[in-house]
């Protein structure tokens, strides 16, 4: 199957126009006419994951996090980015990214998280295009209320990680907001929409204090644990095609010691 056809299948699920303007999505490097038998799916794209893709004989990379996000003015092979681009080009591996379009689309990462937590009556936290079914983050209700302490425990088990939880541990949690990756800027909106807790990643110390002072509990479950489900979403899109799917061994950069 041509790379172009794979791109078409993915963009049918998460249209490009749902991506934020600052983002970099779509075919970011390589030949759309490449014949693809093995596709490598990954959360991150960097020298490590691209090397893994080359070693495993992949013909194409589908990534959540984009490359070249901040623009580029030189390809210097002494840098990690330069080496990564060299590997991609020398091995003729097209790289395609679905980033904020996959975060925000109906059925994307945040809907996946909502399902994982069995949220009911799920709504969008922040609509960002004319598409009313898409937007950043979700919020919904738990079937049964629990305390924040209990919920933090549920969260760590559900996402199979350690979480950093801040707020009143006796607070009753009924409405839960989810915002995958780095989404601390959406916390005030979650509070306005009535969320008792928000699960996100990449919280900074002072920001955590400021946000919990709004009266919302915050769980920092980490960037990787809140987004790694994207691998399952990519897999679902491609599973009925004749391409072989290789899942990256890409692990969370953070280890708990
Ligand atoms: Fe991310």
Boltz pocket constraint, residues with backbone or C-beta under 6 A from the ligand:
constraints:
  - pocket:
      binder: B
      contacts: [[A, 65], [A, 180], [A, 181], [A, 182], [A, 223], [A, 227]]
      max_distance: 6.0
